[in-house]
Amino acid sequence: MAKVAPTSTAPDPADEATSGAAFRHRTLAQQRSRDRLERILGVASELIAAKGSDAIKMGEVAEMAKISIGSLYQYFPDKSAIIRALAERISAASRQCIEQALAGVRDLDGFLAAFAGLVDQYYAIFLAEPVMRDIWSATQADKQLRALELEESRACAVLLTKIMTRLHPGVAPEKIAASALLIWQLGEATMRLAISVDRAEGDALVEAYKRMTLRELAQP
């Protein structure tokens, strides 16, 4: 009986080389795509800060980002999509900031100090970043952006609710949840107003907001 030669299971070096080359190509392509996305959003931020969201044009974004208009449309179908992407990034960064500020809270005094510091930090960021002011304005005219803002407020309110419930065990959870959501929504409105007036009045408004909310946080 003829012997059957065993089937080799060793990988073919040529196949390995082809697979490795394909992987490297995909990786480079993905990196180029990420770099292009960052360039688009960076250019859009500069234009919005300089001109306002209403004044920017897709062609201008493509030209400054050094890509074709067709390539730009592959990433964003219209200007509103760019603004939404920037708003989502701001929301994600804000959420991370909030989580970090509240992570170490152990008692009521620590909670109140952390929240007051968070308000000051938030205000400073919006004063320093003109693009955030304009994106806020654009939010009011875009249904999807308004929904995004409300969703973010609810998520942040949950963070507050968890801490308040722990620090005020005798208070009804639904009462705490309502207060937490209102505090965040009023905070957004306060910041919008504060950056729309002169600096001295804006500072006073932010301080008034802190006084009112700290009282509610201490005794909901």
Secondary structure, 3 states (H helix, E strand, C coil): CCCCCCCCCCCCHHHHHHHHHHHHHHHHHHHHHHHHHHHHHHHHHHHHHHHCCCCCCHHHHHHHHCCCHHHHHHHCCCHHHHHHHHHHHHHHHHHHHHHHHHHCCCCHHHHHHHHHHHHHHHHHHHHHCHHHHHHHHHHCCCHHHHHHHHHHHHHHHHHHHHHHHHHCCCCCHHHHHHHHHHHHHHHHHHHHHHCCCCHHHHHHHHHHHHHHHHHHHHCC
